[in-house]
Amino acid sequence: MKLVELASFGDQGLSLIERGQPSPCLGEVVVKIKAASVNYRDFMIAQGFYNPNLSLPLIPLSDGAGEVVEVGNDVKSFEPGDKVCSVLFQNWHDYSQPRSISTGCEAAGVLTEYAVLPESALVKMPSNLNFAEASTLPCAALTAWACLQAADIHKGDAVVLMGTGGVSIFGLQFAKALGANVVITSSSDEKLKRAESLGADGLINYKENPDWGKQAFALSGDGAKLIIEIGGAGTLMQSIDSLGTDGHICLIGALQGINSEINLLQIVFKNIHLHGITVAPRETQKQMNEFIVQHDIHPVIDQEFDFEEGPGAILGIAAGNHFGKIVINLDR
Ligand SMILES: NC(=O)c1ccc[n+]([C@@H]2O[C@H](COP(=O)([O-])OP(=O)(O)OC[C@H]3O[C@@H](n4cnc5c(N)ncnc54)[C@H](OP(=O)(O)O)[C@@H]3O)[C@@H](O)[C@H]2O)c1
């Protein structure tokens, strides 16, 4: 079978290789992967920025979808023919448990014709999606979903989203399905137009207005209830400005730095709730999948690559040219 292997960190570390087809041990499921999707995390892992001590070689990517072809003797939840999606944290059943090892990082990933995964690292695919669409869910969609849940977003609430990458565009689709008003920022007017066509109510070009927090506050009515914060140190003060009293910051990324000096009084005076979010457990992924079916939500796939182009797709995500998700098709 063909697979992509990360043998060393850096631009030259990923290559397409051949290996024998695997069979399942107890508790394992073999999945014929049909599509996989790329997250910013996969780029950081490949470069050695995420964990420079990670044990290599590694099959990259946490997010994939495919069909079960074989199961270990004691596997109860899946059988051959089932259409499944990966789960990022392999044994994290629900919030009462600690997080565990993750697919495509401490454990082998899904950029392979046949992936061997523990039963606990899979869920059934939402029935309204094809393989490419379903492959985009485990990291970006689930993180956006977890943020909206943490802030208890309902009809009429205002949500601010930063940029038009994977998490933000899922945030837009979910928030609109919940009946919320959405303000979204981008460095590109063209991407803002695309976000508007998906229902975004307020649009801000954060390159033209680096002080966008106050504009987001105004466009949200009396300040937003939630901002999904991906910039970290460089953008946190703008996020605080965008919120109304009792607002929520869900901090998920730090694209603009990790060390920040912030005005803590703003957090106190506005009664702001600051959540650190790292994806979510498997039970939450199942709840999200039900919502996706109920509202017939289809992930936005901007770029599709062939298997052979996988290494370039992983390295290319850092350019930020995409809108929504990047998918690698293993079946064409
Ligand atoms: N904590 C978690 O569980 C979790 C899960 C998923 C992702 N993340 C993190 O969240 C971040 C985004 O993930 P993603 O998958 O959505 O990435 P992505 O698809 O690569 O999105 C990147 C986009 O972010 C926007 N961006 C970059 N810098 C920005 C800034 N200063 N202000 C506003 N927007 C900015 C850009 O949008 P425009 O091109 O429109 O300007 C860029 O295209 C990454 O840091 C990732 O590691 C964390």
The ligand as a MOL file (V3000), in Angstrom:
LIG
                    3D

  0  0  0     0  0            999 V3000
M  V30 BEGIN CTAB
M  V30 COUNTS 48 52 0 0 0
M  V30 BEGIN ATOM
M  V30 1 N -6.9610 24.5090 20.0900 0
M  V30 2 C -7.3780 23.6760 19.1630 0
M  V30 3 O -7.9390 22.6150 19.4540 0
M  V30 4 C -7.2160 24.0440 17.7250 0
M  V30 5 C -7.9060 23.3430 16.7330 0
M  V30 6 C -7.7980 23.7690 15.4170 0
M  V30 7 C -6.9580 24.8320 15.1030 0
M  V30 8 N -6.2690 25.4450 16.0870 0 CHG=1
M  V30 9 C -5.3950 26.5930 15.7920 0
M  V30 10 O -6.2290 27.6540 15.3540 0
M  V30 11 C -5.5790 28.3930 14.3320 0
M  V30 12 C -6.4370 28.3970 13.0870 0
M  V30 13 O -6.6420 27.0690 12.6620 0
M  V30 14 P -7.2740 26.7600 11.2380 0
M  V30 15 O -7.3060 25.2890 11.1030 0
M  V30 16 O -8.5270 27.5030 11.0390 0 CHG=-1
M  V30 17 O -6.1160 27.3690 10.3330 0
M  V30 18 P -6.0950 27.7180 8.7970 0
M  V30 19 O -7.1680 26.9910 8.0740 0
M  V30 20 O -4.7020 27.5620 8.3530 0
M  V30 21 O -6.5150 29.2810 8.7940 0
M  V30 22 C -5.5590 30.2830 8.6570 0
M  V30 23 C -6.2650 31.6270 8.4660 0
M  V30 24 O -6.2090 32.3590 9.6920 0
M  V30 25 C -6.3360 33.7240 9.3750 0
M  V30 26 N -5.3940 34.5160 10.1760 0
M  V30 27 C -4.0710 34.3880 10.3040 0
M  V30 28 N -3.5910 35.3520 11.1100 0
M  V30 29 C -4.6590 36.0950 11.4920 0
M  V30 30 C -4.8320 37.2430 12.2820 0
M  V30 31 N -3.8170 37.8570 12.8760 0
M  V30 32 N -6.0810 37.7410 12.4420 0
M  V30 33 C -7.1280 37.1370 11.8600 0
M  V30 34 N -7.0220 36.0560 11.0790 0
M  V30 35 C -5.8010 35.5500 10.9070 0
M  V30 36 C -6.0910 33.9040 7.8880 0
M  V30 37 O -7.3500 34.2120 7.3030 0
M  V30 38 P -7.4930 35.2500 6.0860 0
M  V30 39 O -6.7350 34.6330 4.9530 0
M  V30 40 O -8.9400 35.3450 5.8580 0
M  V30 41 O -6.8840 36.5400 6.5420 0
M  V30 42 C -5.5880 32.5180 7.4780 0
M  V30 43 O -5.9580 32.1990 6.1660 0
M  V30 44 C -4.2000 27.7370 14.1530 0
M  V30 45 O -3.2900 28.3960 15.0070 0
M  V30 46 C -4.4170 26.3310 14.6600 0
M  V30 47 O -3.2340 25.7240 15.1140 0
M  V30 48 C -6.3770 25.0740 17.3790 0
M  V30 END ATOM
M  V30 BEGIN BOND
M  V30 1 1 1 2
M  V30 2 2 2 3
M  V30 3 1 2 4
M  V30 4 1 4 5
M  V30 5 2 4 48
M  V30 6 2 5 6
M  V30 7 1 6 7
M  V30 8 2 7 8
M  V30 9 1 8 9
M  V30 10 1 8 48
M  V30 11 1 9 10
M  V30 12 1 9 46
M  V30 13 1 10 11
M  V30 14 1 11 12
M  V30 15 1 11 44
M  V30 16 1 12 13
M  V30 17 1 13 14
M  V30 18 2 14 15
M  V30 19 1 14 16
M  V30 20 1 14 17
M  V30 21 1 17 18
M  V30 22 2 18 19
M  V30 23 1 18 20
M  V30 24 1 18 21
M  V30 25 1 21 22
M  V30 26 1 22 23
M  V30 27 1 23 24
M  V30 28 1 23 42
M  V30 29 1 24 25
M  V30 30 1 25 26
M  V30 31 1 25 36
M  V30 32 1 26 27
M  V30 33 1 26 35
M  V30 34 2 27 28
M  V30 35 1 28 29
M  V30 36 1 29 30
M  V30 37 2 29 35
M  V30 38 1 30 31
M  V30 39 2 30 32
M  V30 40 1 32 33
M  V30 41 2 33 34
M  V30 42 1 34 35
M  V30 43 1 36 37
M  V30 44 1 36 42
M  V30 45 1 37 38
M  V30 46 2 38 39
M  V30 47 1 38 40
M  V30 48 1 38 41
M  V30 49 1 42 43
M  V30 50 1 44 45
M  V30 51 1 44 46
M  V30 52 1 46 47
M  V30 END BOND
M  V30 END CTAB
M  END
